[in-house]
Amino acid sequence: MWDGFNQRKFPRLNLECEIALAQGSGQSISGRTENVGIGGVCLIQNRPLERFSTCRIKLALAKGEAPIECEARIVWNIPRKDLSVKEALYDTGVEFVNLPASESARMKRFIEDRLPGGFQRIV
C-alpha cells in the first residue's frame, strides 16, 4: 500500500471489493480495492493507468447489493513493492466523478456502518 501523505477529505475503510473499470477505448480492467471512501477507492491491478484519464467504474461493495456505478478519474499510480508477488502490481487512486447524491449517501452509510466510531472518530 502507498505510504505517502494522507491528504484525503474523507476517511477510508480498508475493504477488498471487486471493481471493474471501462475506459473509452473499450478496454475493461478488473481488480480489487484495498480501501474505499466516499470520494474514491484505491485499486490494486496489474498495469499502470494513465493519470487523469477517465473511466466508468462498477464497484461491488457487498454481496446482494447493487454495485456503485459512476464516472471516475485516475489520480495516481504507484508500483507495489511486494517481492512475494511475481507479477507487477500497482496501487491506483480512483476518484469518483459525478457520483449521484443517492449513491454518495449509500457509500457514506456503508462506510459509517463499518468504521469503528463512525466518521467523527477519524475526521
Buried (B, 14 or more C-beta within 10 A) or exposed (E): EBEEEEEEEBBBBEBEBEBBBEBEEEEEBEBBBBBBBBBBBBBBBEEEBEEEBBBBBBBBBEEEEEBBBBEBBBBBBBEBEEEEEEEEBBBBBBBBBEBEEEBBEBBBEBBBEBBEEEEEEEE
